[in-house]
Amino acid sequence: MTIGICNDHAGVEYKFKLIKYLEGKGHTVVNFGTDTEDSCDYADFAHPLAYAVERGEVELGIAICGTGNGMAITLNKHQGVRAGLAWNTAIAHLVAEHNAANVLVMPARFASYRMVVSMVREWLATDFAGGRHERRIQKIPLR
Ligand code: RB5
C-alpha cells in the first residue's frame, strides 16, 4: 500500500520511526512532513497530504502534530478526506470501522510511540463496516 505521512515539528521523531515501521511491513511511504524540529505551521504539511489523498496518489494518510487537532481541522477542509483523530487503539479501530477514515491523525504530545504504532496497526487492519455507516459518511461532504 502507498501511504502518505505528514507532521509538524512536534511529530518529527514519531514520523521517522513510523516510516521505518511501515516500510518494514512492505508499504511505500511518501513523506509530506517537515524533517526538522524547527517550529513550523501544520497546515503547510496537511494540505499537500490531503491533495495527494484526493488525487489518489496515496491510498491512505497518517498525520501527526502535538495535539492532532491542527492537522485534523486542516485535513477535513478537503472534501475527499475523512481525517479521524485517535489517541488509543479502540478509537483507531472505530475510526476505520465506523468513519472509514482515510487519514489517521495522532497527537505526538499525548500518545507514546508504542501507542502510535498500535493505533496504526489497528487502523490498517480494520475494514469499514458499511451499512448504516456508509449512509452516514455519504452525508459528510459539502456539495
Ligand atoms: C505546535 O506547537 C502545536 O500547536 C501543533 O503541533 C498542534 O498541536 C496544533 O494543533
Backbone and ligand atoms as CSV (ligand in chain L), in Angstrom:
chain,resi,resn,atom,element,x,y,z
A,1,MET,N,N,0.844,-1.190,0.000
A,1,MET,CA,C,0.000,0.000,0.000
A,1,MET,C,C,0.889,1.253,0.000
A,2,THR,N,N,0.405,2.299,-0.663
A,2,THR,CA,C,1.146,3.565,-0.630
A,2,THR,C,C,0.493,4.485,0.389
A,3,ILE,N,N,1.249,4.883,1.376
A,3,ILE,CA,C,0.731,5.670,2.495
A,3,ILE,C,C,1.477,7.000,2.561
A,4,GLY,N,N,0.722,8.101,2.614
A,4,GLY,CA,C,1.328,9.422,2.791
A,4,GLY,C,C,1.408,9.736,4.272
A,5,ILE,N,N,2.451,10.441,4.662
A,5,ILE,CA,C,2.567,10.801,6.079
A,5,ILE,C,C,2.958,12.273,6.176
A,6,CYS,N,N,2.343,12.985,7.120
A,6,CYS,CA,C,2.750,14.381,7.315
A,6,CYS,C,C,2.812,14.691,8.802
A,7,ASN,N,N,3.594,15.688,9.117
A,7,ASN,CA,C,3.821,16.060,10.520
A,7,ASN,C,C,4.328,17.485,10.593
A,8,ASP,N,N,4.152,18.099,11.768
A,8,ASP,CA,C,4.847,19.366,12.033
A,8,ASP,C,C,6.037,19.047,12.936
A,9,HIS,N,N,6.616,20.082,13.558
A,9,HIS,CA,C,7.815,19.873,14.379
A,9,HIS,C,C,7.573,18.935,15.558
A,10,ALA,N,N,6.323,18.878,16.037
A,10,ALA,CA,C,6.027,18.024,17.190
A,10,ALA,C,C,6.034,16.535,16.820
A,11,GLY,N,N,5.898,16.243,15.536
A,11,GLY,CA,C,5.749,14.837,15.135
A,11,GLY,C,C,6.932,14.244,14.395
A,12,VAL,N,N,8.052,14.962,14.363
A,12,VAL,CA,C,9.194,14.502,13.557
A,12,VAL,C,C,9.711,13.125,14.001
A,13,GLU,N,N,9.926,12.987,15.303
A,13,GLU,CA,C,10.513,11.738,15.796
A,13,GLU,C,C,9.605,10.540,15.486
A,14,TYR,N,N,8.324,10.688,15.784
A,14,TYR,CA,C,7.390,9.585,15.525
A,14,TYR,C,C,7.272,9.319,14.031
A,15,LYS,N,N,7.308,10.380,13.225
A,15,LYS,CA,C,7.216,10.204,11.767
A,15,LYS,C,C,8.335,9.305,11.249
A,16,PHE,N,N,9.583,9.609,11.652
A,16,PHE,CA,C,10.707,8.813,11.145
A,16,PHE,C,C,10.605,7.362,11.614
A,17,LYS,N,N,10.190,7.178,12.877
A,17,LYS,CA,C,10.058,5.802,13.384
A,17,LYS,C,C,8.956,5.068,12.623
A,18,LEU,N,N,7.865,5.768,12.358
A,18,LEU,CA,C,6.740,5.133,11.648
A,18,LEU,C,C,7.105,4.786,10.213
A,19,ILE,N,N,7.867,5.650,9.560
A,19,ILE,CA,C,8.285,5.346,8.180
A,19,ILE,C,C,9.061,4.028,8.175
A,20,LYS,N,N,9.978,3.901,9.130
A,20,LYS,CA,C,10.772,2.669,9.225
A,20,LYS,C,C,9.859,1.465,9.474
A,21,TYR,N,N,8.915,1.642,10.392
A,21,TYR,CA,C,7.987,0.558,10.724
A,21,TYR,C,C,7.161,0.158,9.494
A,22,LEU,N,N,6.596,1.134,8.812
A,22,LEU,CA,C,5.699,0.843,7.684
A,22,LEU,C,C,6.479,0.251,6.508
A,23,GLU,N,N,7.654,0.787,6.243
A,23,GLU,CA,C,8.454,0.222,5.150
A,23,GLU,C,C,8.868,-1.210,5.483
A,24,GLY,N,N,9.117,-1.453,6.747
A,24,GLY,CA,C,9.439,-2.815,7.189
A,24,GLY,C,C,8.285,-3.779,6.956
A,25,LYS,N,N,7.083,-3.247,6.908
A,25,LYS,CA,C,5.895,-4.079,6.650
A,25,LYS,C,C,5.581,-4.152,5.156
A,26,GLY,N,N,6.443,-3.545,4.335
A,26,GLY,CA,C,6.277,-3.653,2.885
A,26,GLY,C,C,5.506,-2.508,2.248
A,27,HIS,N,N,5.122,-1.487,3.024
A,27,HIS,CA,C,4.397,-0.350,2.451
A,27,HIS,C,C,5.380,0.643,1.824
A,28,THR,N,N,4.858,1.400,0.867
A,28,THR,CA,C,5.616,2.528,0.326
A,28,THR,C,C,5.122,3.766,1.049
A,29,VAL,N,N,6.035,4.566,1.586
A,29,VAL,CA,C,5.627,5.744,2.358
A,29,VAL,C,C,6.100,7.015,1.655
A,30,VAL,N,N,5.168,7.950,1.469
A,30,VAL,CA,C,5.521,9.246,0.874
A,30,VAL,C,C,5.505,10.265,2.004
A,31,ASN,N,N,6.620,10.952,2.170
A,31,ASN,CA,C,6.799,11.870,3.296
A,31,ASN,C,C,6.426,13.308,2.905
A,32,PHE,N,N,5.324,13.819,3.475
A,32,PHE,CA,C,4.888,15.197,3.207
A,32,PHE,C,C,5.201,16.130,4.383
A,33,GLY,N,N,5.849,15.612,5.407
A,33,GLY,CA,C,6.049,16.399,6.628
A,33,GLY,C,C,7.375,17.121,6.676
A,34,THR,N,N,7.530,17.930,7.726
A,34,THR,CA,C,8.834,18.556,7.952
A,34,THR,C,C,9.784,17.513,8.541
A,35,ASP,N,N,11.056,17.659,8.231
A,35,ASP,CA,C,12.045,16.708,8.737
A,35,ASP,C,C,12.886,17.299,9.854
A,36,THR,N,N,12.544,18.528,10.299
A,36,THR,CA,C,13.316,19.139,11.387
A,36,THR,C,C,12.372,19.561,12.516
A,37,GLU,N,N,12.956,19.797,13.677
A,37,GLU,CA,C,12.141,20.217,14.818
A,37,GLU,C,C,12.041,21.738,14.921
A,38,ASP,N,N,12.432,22.446,13.878
A,38,ASP,CA,C,12.242,23.899,13.845
A,38,ASP,C,C,10.739,24.180,13.805
A,39,SER,N,N,10.320,25.178,14.559
A,39,SER,CA,C,8.895,25.499,14.638
A,39,SER,C,C,8.321,25.785,13.247
A,40,CYS,N,N,7.160,25.203,12.971
A,40,CYS,CA,C,6.554,25.376,11.647
A,40,CYS,C,C,5.037,25.323,11.789
A,41,ASP,N,N,4.327,25.413,10.680
A,41,ASP,CA,C,2.865,25.518,10.702
A,41,ASP,C,C,2.242,24.272,10.082
A,42,TYR,N,N,1.436,23.542,10.889
A,42,TYR,CA,C,0.907,22.241,10.455
A,42,TYR,C,C,0.164,22.286,9.117
A,43,ALA,N,N,-0.504,23.397,8.820
A,43,ALA,CA,C,-1.291,23.454,7.577
A,43,ALA,C,C,-0.413,23.342,6.334
A,44,ASP,N,N,0.853,23.786,6.449
A,44,ASP,CA,C,1.755,23.705,5.287
A,44,ASP,C,C,2.031,22.254,4.893
A,45,PHE,N,N,1.787,21.335,5.810
A,45,PHE,CA,C,2.062,19.929,5.544
A,45,PHE,C,C,0.775,19.116,5.394
A,46,ALA,N,N,-0.279,19.566,6.066
A,46,ALA,CA,C,-1.565,18.859,5.976
A,46,ALA,C,C,-2.164,18.991,4.575
A,47,HIS,N,N,-2.129,20.197,4.001
A,47,HIS,CA,C,-2.742,20.378,2.671
A,47,HIS,C,C,-2.092,19.498,1.590
A,48,PRO,N,N,-0.757,19.464,1.499
A,48,PRO,CA,C,-0.168,18.583,0.474
A,48,PRO,C,C,-0.566,17.115,0.639
A,49,LEU,N,N,-0.650,16.631,1.883
A,49,LEU,CA,C,-1.094,15.247,2.093
A,49,LEU,C,C,-2.547,15.094,1.636
A,50,ALA,N,N,-3.387,16.051,2.007
A,50,ALA,CA,C,-4.806,15.963,1.645
A,50,ALA,C,C,-4.988,15.940,0.126
A,51,TYR,N,N,-4.254,16.793,-0.588
A,51,TYR,CA,C,-4.354,16.792,-2.057
A,51,TYR,C,C,-3.925,15.431,-2.613
A,52,ALA,N,N,-2.880,14.866,-2.058
A,52,ALA,CA,C,-2.395,13.561,-2.543
A,52,ALA,C,C,-3.441,12.474,-2.318
A,53,VAL,N,N,-4.145,12.536,-1.183
A,53,VAL,CA,C,-5.219,11.569,-0.909
A,53,VAL,C,C,-6.351,11.785,-1.922
A,54,GLU,N,N,-6.736,13.033,-2.115
A,54,GLU,CA,C,-7.855,13.322,-3.031
A,54,GLU,C,C,-7.542,12.922,-4.473
A,55,ARG,N,N,-6.289,13.074,-4.863
A,55,ARG,CA,C,-5.906,12.719,-6.245
A,55,ARG,C,C,-5.618,11.227,-6.399
A,56,GLY,N,N,-5.645,10.494,-5.296
A,56,GLY,CA,C,-5.359,9.064,-5.370
A,56,GLY,C,C,-3.877,8.754,-5.514
A,57,GLU,N,N,-3.032,9.735,-5.215
A,57,GLU,CA,C,-1.580,9.496,-5.310
A,57,GLU,C,C,-1.095,8.640,-4.145
A,58,VAL,N,N,-1.811,8.707,-3.040
A,58,VAL,CA,C,-1.570,7.781,-1.917
A,58,VAL,C,C,-2.921,7.178,-1.555
A,59,GLU,N,N,-2.909,5.941,-1.061
A,59,GLU,CA,C,-4.179,5.288,-0.728
A,59,GLU,C,C,-4.723,5.752,0.619
A,60,LEU,N,N,-3.818,5.964,1.548
A,60,LEU,CA,C,-4.192,6.389,2.895
A,60,LEU,C,C,-3.175,7.409,3.390
A,61,GLY,N,N,-3.527,8.109,4.465
A,61,GLY,CA,C,-2.600,9.068,5.046
A,61,GLY,C,C,-2.527,8.958,6.556
A,62,ILE,N,N,-1.395,9.399,7.067
A,62,ILE,CA,C,-1.183,9.471,8.518
A,62,ILE,C,C,-0.680,10.879,8.804
A,63,ALA,N,N,-1.232,11.534,9.839
A,63,ALA,CA,C,-0.814,12.895,10.162
A,63,ALA,C,C,-0.544,12.994,11.661
A,64,ILE,N,N,0.520,13.685,12.005
A,64,ILE,CA,C,0.918,13.805,13.410
A,64,ILE,C,C,1.288,15.250,13.721
A,65,CYS,N,N,0.665,15.813,14.753
A,65,CYS,CA,C,1.137,17.086,15.305
A,65,CYS,C,C,1.028,16.969,16.821
A,66,GLY,N,N,1.178,18.073,17.542
A,66,GLY,CA,C,1.208,17.980,19.001
A,66,GLY,C,C,-0.070,17.383,19.575
A,67,THR,N,N,-1.190,18.003,19.263
A,67,THR,CA,C,-2.479,17.512,19.772
A,67,THR,C,C,-3.236,16.683,18.743
A,68,GLY,N,N,-2.855,16.790,17.492
A,68,GLY,CA,C,-3.604,16.161,16.401
A,68,GLY,C,C,-4.684,17.078,15.843
A,69,ASN,N,N,-5.059,18.075,16.599
A,69,ASN,CA,C,-6.201,18.890,16.179
A,69,ASN,C,C,-5.899,19.816,14.999
A,70,GLY,N,N,-4.727,20.429,14.992
A,70,GLY,CA,C,-4.390,21.305,13.867
A,70,GLY,C,C,-4.426,20.530,12.553
A,71,MET,N,N,-3.834,19.346,12.572
A,71,MET,CA,C,-3.835,18.501,11.367
A,71,MET,C,C,-5.254,18.097,10.996
A,72,ALA,N,N,-6.025,17.629,11.973
A,72,ALA,CA,C,-7.386,17.136,11.677
A,72,ALA,C,C,-8.267,18.255,11.125
A,73,ILE,N,N,-8.192,19.417,11.744
A,73,ILE,CA,C,-9.030,20.551,11.306
A,73,ILE,C,C,-8.676,20.934,9.874
A,74,THR,N,N,-7.395,20.975,9.569
A,74,THR,CA,C,-6.958,21.364,8.221
A,74,THR,C,C,-7.317,20.292,7.194
A,75,LEU,N,N,-6.995,19.051,7.495
A,75,LEU,CA,C,-7.256,17.957,6.548
A,75,LEU,C,C,-8.735,17.854,6.204
A,76,ASN,N,N,-9.578,18.072,7.198
A,76,ASN,CA,C,-11.017,17.906,6.967
A,76,ASN,C,C,-11.654,19.063,6.195
A,77,LYS,N,N,-10.856,20.070,5.825
A,77,LYS,CA,C,-11.346,21.100,4.884
A,77,LYS,C,C,-11.492,20.517,3.484
A,78,HIS,N,N,-10.810,19.390,3.234
A,78,HIS,CA,C,-10.821,18.767,1.905
A,78,HIS,C,C,-11.976,17.766,1.815
A,79,GLN,N,N,-12.786,17.920,0.781
A,79,GLN,CA,C,-13.994,17.099,0.658
A,79,GLN,C,C,-13.694,15.604,0.493
A,80,GLY,N,N,-12.535,15.311,-0.047
A,80,GLY,CA,C,-12.201,13.901,-0.275
A,80,GLY,C,C,-11.468,13.251,0.884
A,81,VAL,N,N,-11.360,13.986,1.969
A,81,VAL,CA,C,-10.610,13.462,3.117
A,81,VAL,C,C,-11.549,13.245,4.297
A,82,ARG,N,N,-11.406,12.093,4.943
A,82,ARG,CA,C,-12.044,11.873,6.254
A,82,ARG,C,C,-10.890,11.602,7.217
A,83,ALA,N,N,-10.483,12.656,7.924
A,83,ALA,CA,C,-9.359,12.532,8.850
A,83,ALA,C,C,-9.917,12.303,10.254
A,84,GLY,N,N,-9.524,11.193,10.857
A,84,GLY,CA,C,-10.025,10.854,12.186
A,84,GLY,C,C,-8.916,10.936,13.219
A,85,LEU,N,N,-9.188,11.662,14.292
A,85,LEU,CA,C,-8.221,11.803,15.383
A,85,LEU,C,C,-8.374,10.625,16.351
A,86,ALA,N,N,-7.264,9.962,16.627
A,86,ALA,CA,C,-7.304,8.826,17.564
A,86,ALA,C,C,-6.194,8.971,18.598
A,87,TRP,N,N,-6.490,8.507,19.805
A,87,TRP,CA,C,-5.478,8.559,20.872
A,87,TRP,C,C,-5.403,7.230,21.630
A,88,ASN,N,N,-6.188,6.258,21.223
A,88,ASN,CA,C,-5.996,4.907,21.745
A,88,ASN,C,C,-6.435,3.896,20.690
A,89,THR,N,N,-6.167,2.631,20.949
A,89,THR,CA,C,-6.386,1.603,19.933
A,89,THR,C,C,-7.865,1.403,19.610
A,90,ALA,N,N,-8.711,1.537,20.613
A,90,ALA,CA,C,-10.152,1.350,20.371
A,90,ALA,C,C,-10.679,2.430,19.426
A,91,ILE,N,N,-10.206,3.653,19.610
A,91,ILE,CA,C,-10.658,4.740,18.726
A,91,ILE,C,C,-10.079,4.557,17.319
A,92,ALA,N,N,-8.835,4.106,17.238
A,92,ALA,CA,C,-8.234,3.840,15.919
A,92,ALA,C,C,-9.036,2.766,15.184
A,93,HIS,N,N,-9.534,1.787,15.912
A,93,HIS,CA,C,-10.368,0.734,15.317
A,93,HIS,C,C,-11.682,1.333,14.804
A,94,LEU,N,N,-12.334,2.113,15.655
A,94,LEU,CA,C,-13.657,2.661,15.307
A,94,LEU,C,C,-13.582,3.702,14.193
A,95,VAL,N,N,-12.484,4.424,14.132
A,95,VAL,CA,C,-12.349,5.453,13.098
A,95,VAL,C,C,-12.232,4.789,11.707
A,96,ALA,N,N,-11.745,3.569,11.672
A,96,ALA,CA,C,-11.739,2.797,10.419
A,96,ALA,C,C,-13.096,2.125,10.216
A,97,GLU,N,N,-13.582,1.463,11.241
A,97,GLU,CA,C,-14.812,0.660,11.116
A,97,GLU,C,C,-16.058,1.526,10.898
A,98,HIS,N,N,-16.179,2.627,11.588
A,98,HIS,CA,C,-17.391,3.448,11.521
A,98,HIS,C,C,-17.261,4.665,10.609
A,99,ASN,N,N,-16.059,5.248,10.548
A,99,ASN,CA,C,-15.900,6.522,9.830
A,99,ASN,C,C,-15.125,6.392,8.522
A,100,ALA,N,N,-14.633,5.209,8.228
A,100,ALA,CA,C,-13.828,4.991,7.009
A,100,ALA,C,C,-12.770,6.091,6.861
A,101,ALA,N,N,-12.122,6.409,7.943
A,101,ALA,CA,C,-11.114,7.485,7.904
A,101,ALA,C,C,-10.006,7.113,6.925
A,102,ASN,N,N,-9.786,7.972,5.938
A,102,ASN,CA,C,-8.678,7.705,5.011
A,102,ASN,C,C,-7.397,8.407,5.466
A,103,VAL,N,N,-7.501,9.182,6.530
A,103,VAL,CA,C,-6.289,9.698,7.189
A,103,VAL,C,C,-6.439,9.473,8.695
A,104,LEU,N,N,-5.430,8.879,9.289
A,104,LEU,CA,C,-5.392,8.691,10.745
A,104,LEU,C,C,-4.538,9.796,11.341
A,105,VAL,N,N,-5.118,10.549,12.270
A,105,VAL,CA,C,-4.391,11.664,12.898
A,105,VAL,C,C,-4.094,11.308,14.351
A,106,MET,N,N,-2.872,11.564,14.782
A,106,MET,CA,C,-2.484,11.197,16.148
A,106,MET,C,C,-1.718,12.330,16.829
A,107,PRO,N,N,-1.875,12.435,18.161
A,107,PRO,CA,C,-1.262,13.525,18.927
A,107,PRO,C,C,0.082,13.120,19.535
A,108,ALA,N,N,1.175,13.604,18.949
A,108,ALA,CA,C,2.512,13.201,19.403
A,108,ALA,C,C,2.756,13.523,20.876
A,109,ARG,N,N,2.144,14.622,21.346
A,109,ARG,CA,C,2.429,15.031,22.731
A,109,ARG,C,C,1.522,14.344,23.740
A,110,PHE,N,N,0.594,13.539,23.268
A,110,PHE,CA,C,-0.355,12.892,24.183
A,110,PHE,C,C,-0.490,11.397,23.921
A,111,ALA,N,N,0.459,10.831,23.204
A,111,ALA,CA,C,0.452,9.384,22.972
A,111,ALA,C,C,1.901,8.913,22.899
A,112,SER,N,N,2.185,7.775,23.521
A,112,SER,CA,C,3.532,7.202,23.439
A,112,SER,C,C,3.741,6.652,22.027
A,113,TYR,N,N,5.005,6.447,21.646
A,113,TYR,CA,C,5.246,5.855,20.325
A,113,TYR,C,C,4.657,4.454,20.268
A,114,ARG,N,N,4.749,3.741,21.357
A,114,ARG,CA,C,4.176,2.389,21.414
A,114,ARG,C,C,2.680,2.431,21.076
A,115,MET,N,N,1.980,3.401,21.643
A,115,MET,CA,C,0.547,3.557,21.355
A,115,MET,C,C,0.329,3.941,19.897
A,116,VAL,N,N,1.176,4.825,19.384
A,116,VAL,CA,C,1.047,5.264,17.990
A,116,VAL,C,C,1.158,4.061,17.031
A,117,VAL,N,N,2.133,3.223,17.252
A,117,VAL,CA,C,2.291,2.040,16.388
A,117,VAL,C,C,1.090,1.126,16.526
A,118,SER,N,N,0.611,0.969,17.732
A,118,SER,CA,C,-0.517,0.049,17.888
A,118,SER,C,C,-1.787,0.645,17.271
A,119,MET,N,N,-1.923,1.983,17.294
A,119,MET,CA,C,-3.072,2.599,16.606
A,119,MET,C,C,-2.974,2.408,15.095
A,120,VAL,N,N,-1.780,2.596,14.543
A,120,VAL,CA,C,-1.598,2.443,13.095
A,120,VAL,C,C,-1.903,1.008,12.684
A,121,ARG,N,N,-1.387,0.064,13.453
A,121,ARG,CA,C,-1.605,-1.352,13.150
A,121,ARG,C,C,-3.101,-1.671,13.144
A,122,GLU,N,N,-3.792,-1.187,14.157
A,122,GLU,CA,C,-5.232,-1.459,14.292
A,122,GLU,C,C,-6.025,-0.815,13.159
A,123,TRP,N,N,-5.715,0.412,12.849
A,123,TRP,CA,C,-6.425,1.153,11.787
A,123,TRP,C,C,-6.231,0.475,10.435
A,124,LEU,N,N,-4.984,0.048,10.151
A,124,LEU,CA,C,-4.719,-0.603,8.863
A,124,LEU,C,C,-5.392,-1.973,8.766
A,125,ALA,N,N,-5.585,-2.609,9.903
A,125,ALA,CA,C,-6.126,-3.975,9.895
A,125,ALA,C,C,-7.655,-4.009,9.927
A,126,THR,N,N,-8.281,-2.840,10.100
A,126,THR,CA,C,-9.733,-2.818,10.309
A,126,THR,C,C,-10.473,-2.399,9.047
A,127,ASP,N,N,-11.481,-3.180,8.667
A,127,ASP,CA,C,-12.292,-2.845,7.488
A,127,ASP,C,C,-13.446,-1.939,7.873
A,128,PHE,N,N,-13.846,-1.098,6.931
A,128,PHE,CA,C,-15.040,-0.268,7.104
A,128,PHE,C,C,-16.257,-1.191,7.173
A,129,ALA,N,N,-17.154,-0.909,8.121
A,129,ALA,CA,C,-18.311,-1.784,8.341
A,129,ALA,C,C,-19.399,-1.585,7.298
A,130,GLY,N,N,-19.440,-0.432,6.628
A,130,GLY,CA,C,-20.508,-0.185,5.641
A,130,GLY,C,C,-21.872,-0.085,6.320
A,131,GLY,N,N,-22.923,-0.472,5.600
A,131,GLY,CA,C,-24.284,-0.444,6.163
A,131,GLY,C,C,-24.688,0.958,6.575
A,132,ARG,N,N,-25.166,1.111,7.797
A,132,ARG,CA,C,-25.613,2.426,8.263
A,132,ARG,C,C,-24.467,3.449,8.255
A,133,HIS,N,N,-23.241,2.962,8.404
A,133,HIS,CA,C,-22.092,3.874,8.403
A,133,HIS,C,C,-21.820,4.413,7.000
A,134,GLU,N,N,-22.124,3.618,5.983
A,134,GLU,CA,C,-21.985,4.093,4.599
A,134,GLU,C,C,-22.946,5.264,4.377
A,135,ARG,N,N,-24.184,5.087,4.833
A,135,ARG,CA,C,-25.171,6.177,4.695
A,135,ARG,C,C,-24.656,7.440,5.403
A,136,ARG,N,N,-24.081,7.258,6.569
A,136,ARG,CA,C,-23.611,8.409,7.354
A,136,ARG,C,C,-22.441,9.121,6.681
A,137,ILE,N,N,-21.482,8.346,6.171
A,137,ILE,CA,C,-20.332,9.045,5.568
A,137,ILE,C,C,-20.722,9.727,4.259
A,138,GLN,N,N,-21.775,9.198,3.606
A,138,GLN,CA,C,-22.246,9.851,2.369
A,138,GLN,C,C,-22.775,11.255,2.647
A,139,LYS,N,N,-23.207,11.501,3.868
A,139,LYS,CA,C,-23.782,12.814,4.222
A,139,LYS,C,C,-22.734,13.823,4.667
A,140,ILE,N,N,-21.477,13.429,4.723
A,140,ILE,CA,C,-20.443,14.337,5.231
A,140,ILE,C,C,-20.049,15.442,4.241
A,141,PRO,N,N,-19.759,15.105,2.976
A,141,PRO,CA,C,-19.223,16.160,2.084
A,141,PRO,C,C,-20.180,17.301,1.825
A,142,LEU,N,N,-19.631,18.501,1.669
A,142,LEU,CA,C,-20.413,19.674,1.243
A,142,LEU,C,C,-20.489,19.594,-0.276
A,143,ARG,N,N,-21.674,19.777,-0.824
A,143,ARG,CA,C,-21.798,19.613,-2.288
A,143,ARG,C,C,-21.853,20.965,-2.970
L,1,RB5,C1,C,2.701,23.059,17.820
L,1,RB5,O1,O,3.233,23.683,18.942
L,1,RB5,C2,C,1.265,22.667,18.070
L,1,RB5,O2,O,0.466,23.791,18.101
L,1,RB5,C3,C,0.807,21.736,16.996
L,1,RB5,O3,O,1.663,20.645,16.928
L,1,RB5,C4,C,-0.576,21.176,17.154
L,1,RB5,O4,O,-0.773,20.661,18.438
L,1,RB5,C5,C,-1.667,22.052,16.748
L,1,RB5,O5,O,-2.844,21.691,16.761
